[in-house]
Amino acid sequence: MALIIANRNITTNSLFLLSFFPLLAPFNYGKIVLRNLSIVELFDRSTGQYLKENVVFILSRYGIELNQIHTITTDNGANMIIMTNQLNEAVRDSFNQSVSETFDVFDIETVIDYNEEDPSFIEHSLELDTSTGSTPEAVCTVTSIRCAAHCLQLAVKDACQEMEEFLGHCRKIVRNLRTPTVAMRLKQLKLQNAVIDTSIRWDSTANMLERLHKLKDFCTTNLVFEPETIWDSIEKYLNILEPCRILSKMLQMEQLSFGDFYIAWMKCRLQVEQIDDNFAQRLLCCLRSRQEMLFTNEYFLAATYLDPRVNATLSNAQQISARAVLVETYKRLTRLATPEPSTSGVDDDAPGTSAELDSCGQNINFGNYLREHFFSIRHTTTDEPHTSQSLEREINLKLIAFIQEPVLPSKTNVLEYWERKQFTDPYFYKLAKVILATPPTSVSVERLFSSLKFVLNNLRMSLSDSIIDDVLVVRNNHLFDEE
């Protein structure tokens, strides 16, 4: 069964404008290993239909059928959501199932630019996203998962809108610091140069404020006098944004499961809640809003259910929904009867696992938080009516028994936990290997795009799209490692 990470990126410089579409597949060998399937150059508008055709083409090269696709992790683009919905339709049609149309694809695809910040776009994306969700009675064939890192980016950017006037004043100070005369003076004093932010990325804004705060003494001595309130505000905003900056770095870990993401996200939220400030409350509201998009996803619930560190947070309704997804996934695995991949050539140590989540300066005791807010839920689980099929009943009973197991410490590596259950609990071992391999972010795609600049540049702009694809497949999959 395949899990896919997809995204779209435009690579630009002064000589060419190109658009690429990559597909990556994660594998669970006791650690997450990401493999680059392909990166194709796009020659048409990035509509959902066109992207879907490219996905089908790439999968066909590896002999992967559409009914083997379980989840697709993408950014929040409307075209990516449409692509997933159309893949769903194609899969369901192959099974001769009826497809309920919830939106007019052709009306949506007439839009040339996808502006993810536009309120009408966000509202429209939410409407589209509901079509990739499901109820326990009708589990979706292909589940669309929104990139958690992207949702964090949008949440903080929403909160920062109310401080635009203040940020404009800070940018004015930075521009003065970046003039040739002042920049030379900074170099003579062996001070770091000021950096200007990119308005669409909040982390660059935080970096700008941090560097400006370090240059406070220089600005006070050499530039026009700034009120002390300016510097106090910079320090205040940096303190409020610090939990989000830590979370952003954690979301870049390759060995990131949904449970790891949930723990890191909740620690960030808890730290922001402890700050008594209007901007902190605004940020908290934005985080909660984006959290709803992420935490209501059926596949997120299923992955959380199989993580003993955090499954106590699930309500009874969420447990029922998660079990429905897990039962359906188990049945699909049984039908597909996919052979287990070889584990040769994979290191035993897995850096960047959940064990690192508590070592990054956050003082929140997540275990105490679980016991205080959610531990009672697991003891009130109710058994919903089972189907007549014995397999479904057996799986449901095992899942209900599993949710009653003790909560594990948040530092536990959940991938290693399930590896130890390979022989003691083979029923759920294979299921957990698939569910927990699902990436909650598309950060790995961004890494792939970053490596593209080493292959495609002004000195190598005549490379064909097939050569670029072949080079990146070899480069990013380490096909010729000695191992």
N, C-alpha and C positions, 0 to 999 in steps of 0.2 A: 504494500500500500504506500502511495507516494504522498509526501507533504512538500509543498512548494513555497518558495519565497519569490515574489515577483515585484518589480518596480519599473519605472520608466525614468530615463535621465537624458538630458540634452547636454552634450559636450560642445563647448564653444571656445573659439579664440578668434584672432583677427583674420584668419584665413578660411575657416570652415565652420559650418553649423551642422552638427550631426545629432541624431537621436538614436538611443540604444535601448533595448529591452532584454534584461537578463532573467534567467531562471536558475534557481539554486534548490537543491534537495538536501534536507538534513537526514543523517543516519544516526541511530543510537546504538553504540557499541559499549555501553557503560559510560560513555562520554559522547557529547554531540560532535559529529563530524559533518561539516557542510561541503557539499560537492557542487561545483559549477556545471550545470548541464549545457548551457549555451548562453551566448550574448549576441543577439541579432540586431543588425541595423534596421531601423524602420524607414520606409520610403513613402509613407502615407500618413495622414492624420491619425493620431493615436486614439481612435474610437474604440469602444468596447468590442465591437465586432472584429476589427482589425487585430487587436491584441489577442483576442480569443483564437483567431486563425494562426497566429504565430505560436501560441501555446500548444495547439494541436500539432503543428508542424514539428516543434522541438521534441515533444513527447514521442511522436512517431519515430524519430531517429533512434530512440532508445527502446522501442518496442513497448512503451507504456501506454496502456489504454486509458480512456477517460474515466472508466468506472473504478480505476485504481487510485484516482485522486481523491484525497480526503479533505485537506484544508489548503488554503492559499493565504499566505500572509502578505498584505500589501499596504501601501500608504492609504491616505484617505481620499484619493482621487475618485471622482464619480465614474470615470471611464474604467478604473480598475474594479469597482463594484459591479458595473454593468458586465464587464468581462466575466467575472465570477458567476453572475446570474446566468449568462448565456452558456457557460460551461455546464452549469446545473441543468439547463434545459436540454442540452445535447446528451448528457448522461441519462436523464430521465426518458428522453425519447428513445434512447437505445434499449431501455428496458420496457418500452411501450407503456409508459406511465403518463397520466394526464398532467399537464403543466398549467398552473394557474398564472395568468399574466397579471402582474401588479403595477406595471408601468409601461409607458409607450417608449420603447427603445429608440425608435427613429426620431422622435421629437427631441430626446436628450442628446443624441449624437450629432445634431446639427450645431451644437455649441462648439466653437473652435477652441476657446481658451477655458481651462478648468481652474477657476480661482478658488482655492480652498479656504480663503479667508472671508469670502463674501458670505454674509448671513444667509442669503437665499440659497447659496450652494450648500452650506452646512445643513440647512433644513431639508434640502432635497436629498442630500447624501444619507441623512437619517432615515428618510422615507425609503430609499433604495435598500439600505442596510437591513431593514426589517424583512426584506424578501429572502435574505440569506440566513435568517434565524429560523427556528422551528419550535414546535411544541413537542412534548413527549409523544404525541400521537403521530407526528409526521416529521421525522428527523431528516434534515437536509442531506443531500448526497455530497455536495462540496460546500464546505463552510468557509466563509470569508472572515479573516481575522485582521483587524486593524492594527497597524504598527503602534506599539505602546510608546516608543520613543517619539513618534510623530505626534501622538495625542498629548504627550507631556509638553512638546514644543508649542502646540496650539494653546494649551491651557495657560502656560506662563505668558505667552504673547498676548492673550486676551486680557490677563491681569495687568500687564504693563501698559495697556492703552491709556489708563488714567494718569500715568506719569509722563506723558509725552512732552509736556511743557518743560518739566524738570530735565528730562533727557536732552531736549533741544539746547538747553543752557549748558549742559555738560559737554555736548558735542562742540559748542562754540569754544569752550575752554580748550578742548582737545585740539581743535584746528589751530589755535594759537600756539600750542605746544609743538605742533608739527611743522611750523614754518621753518625754513632753512636756518635762520639765525638762532632760534630757540633750540632747534634740534641739535645744532652744533654745540651749543652750550651744555645740553644734557649729556652729549657724548664726552665732552671734556670733563664733566663731573662724574663720569662713569655711571650714569643713571640710565634706566631703560626708557626707550622712546614711548610716547603716548600712542595708543591704538584707537582707531575709529571703529565703531561697530557697523554691522550690517543690519539694517532695520528689520529684516525678515527673520533674524535668528536672535533669540533672547540671550543665548549663552554668550554671543559676541558682545552684547550690551553689558552683561555682567563682567566680562573681561575688561571692557573699556572702563567701567566704574572702578574696578579693582586696581587697574594700573593708574588711573587718575588719583585714587586715594593714596597710593604710594608716593605720588609726586606732590602731595599737599604742601610740604615744606618748601619745595622749589617754587611752586606757584605763588605761595604767600610772599616769597622774597623777590621774585623776578617778574611776576605778572601783575595785572590790575587786581587790586584787593577784592577778594570774594568773602561774603559774610560767612561766619562760622556755621550758620544753619545749612549752607550748601554742603559742607563737608560732613556735618552730622547726618544729613539726609542720605548722602552717598553711603556712609557706614551702615545706616539703618537698612537701606534697600539691599545691600550686600548680605547682611545677616539674615534677612528674610528669604533671599534667593538661595542661600547656601544649601539648604536641604534639597532643593530642586537640582542644583549643580551636582551634588553627590549622587542623586538618583539618576541623572543623565549619564554619568560615567558608569554607573552600575548596569544600566540598560545596554551598554556597549559590550558587555561580556559575551563571549561566544557560548559558554556553558550556562546559558540562562534558561531556566524552565519557567512555567507559569507560576509555580509556587515561589520561586526566587523573586520574580517580578512583583508578585502580590506582597511579599514581605517588604521589599524595598519601597514599593509605592506607599504602603501603609505607614512605614516608618517616616517617610517624608511628610505625609499628611499629619501625623501625630506631632511632629516637630513644629510644623507651621501652626497647628492649633494652639500650641503653647505660647505663641507670640501675640501679645496684646497690641495690635496695631490695625488701622483701617485697611492698609494695603495687604497685610497678612490675611485678613478676613476675606478680602476680594480674591486673593490668590487661592485661598482654601475653597471658596465657592466655585472657582473655575476648575480646580482639580476634581471636585466632586462631580461637576457636570460632565467632564471628560471620562471620569471613572465609570459613570453609568454606561457609556458606550462600550467600554472594555469589559466590565465585570458581568454584564448581562449576556455576553456571548455564550452560546451553548457549549462550545468547545473549551472555553475558559473554565466553565463550571465542571466539565468532565475531567480536565487536567487537575483542577483543584481537588476534586473528589479523590483522586489517586495519590494525593500528596498528604501524608499523615501529619505534616507540620501545620497545615492551614485548613484542612477539610472541616474542622470544627466550626468554621465561620459560615458554612453554608446553611441556609434555612431549609425547612422541610420541603418547600416547593422547589428550591434549587437542587436539593438532593434528588428529587424525583426526576427533574429535567436532566440532571447529569447521568443518572442511571439509564435513562432512555437512550442517551447518546452512546454510553459505554456498551449497552446491550447491542445496539445496532452496529457499532464498530466491531464488536466481537463476532457478530454474524457475518459481517463483510470479510473479516480476516479469515474466517472459516471457509467462506466461499472461494476466496481468492487463493487460499493455501499457498501464500508466498513463502518461498524457502528462506531460511535465516541467512543473512549475509555473513561472510567470513570476517572474523575479528583480527586477522593478521595485519601487522603493520600499524597498529594503533597503540600509542603510549598508554601506560597504566595510569599515569598522573594526569589529572584533568584540571588545569589552572582555570581560575575564574569561576569557581563553583559557588554554590550557596554558602559554603563555609566562610567565604570572604565578606558576606553581607554585614556581619556584625563587627567588622574590623576597620571600618571607614570613618570613625569619629562620631557615629550616631549613638546617643546615649539612651535610646528608647529600648526598654525591655519588652520585646515582642511577645515572649512567652507569658508574661504577666498580663499583657493586654488581651491575649487570647483567652486566658482563664477568666478574666474579669468580664469580658463582653460576650463571649460566644460559647464557652465550654458547656453550658447547660443545654445548648441546642441539640448536640449529638445524642443526648439521653432522652430526647422526646421524639425520636424518629418514629414515624408511622409507616407501616407497610401498606403501600397502595395495592389495589387489586392486580393480580398477575394475569398474564395471558394464559391461554390453554396450552401453549407450547412448552414442553418440559425444559428445553434449552434456556429459554428466556426466564423461566421460573428459577432454574438452578443458578443462573448468573445473577439474577436479582437477589436471591437469598445470600449468595456469597458477598455481593456488594454491600448489602445491609449489615452483614457481619463485619465487613472490613471497616465501615465507618465508625464502628464502636471501639476500634482499637485505640490504645493510648496515643495522645498527641506527642509527636517527636519534637526535640529542640529545634529551634529555627536554624541552627548551624549545621544540621544534618544534611549530608549530600543525598538528595532523594534518588539520583541515578544509581549511586552505589547501593542504596537501600533496596532497590528493586533487583539489582544484580544478585544480591545475596538471597533473593527469593526465587531465583531461577528454577530451582528444583523443589523447593518447599511449596511454592504456589505457582505452578506452570500455567494455570488458567489465566491469571492476570498478568503474568510476567510479559508475555508477548503483547498483550493489550497495552501495558504501561510503556513498553518500548516504543510503540507508535504514538500514543497520546503525549508522552512527555518529550518526544523529539520535536514536537511542534514549536517553532520559534515564535515568541511573542513580539518580536521586532523584526524589521527589515534592515537592521544595521549592517548585516553581512553584505547586502547588496550595495550599500554605500561604500563599503571597503572595496568591493569589486570595481565600482566606478573610480575610486581613487587609484587603483592599479592601472586603469585604462590610460591614464596620462603618461605612463611610462612606455606604453606601446604605441599610442597614437599621439603624435605631436607635429609641430611644423616641419620637422625634418623627415617625417615618415607619413605624410598625409596621402600618399598614393596607395596605401595598403587597401586591398579589397576587403569587403565585409566578411568573406569566408576566412581569409587569412587572420583577420583580427579575432574572429571567433575561435579559430584553432589555437592561436597563440595564448589567448586567455584561458582556454580550457586546460592547456598544458601547464601554464603558469600558476593558476589558482588551485589546481587539483594535485600538484606535485606528482605527476604521473611517472616521473623518472627518478624518484627518490630511491636510494639504495635499498630501503626497506621493501 
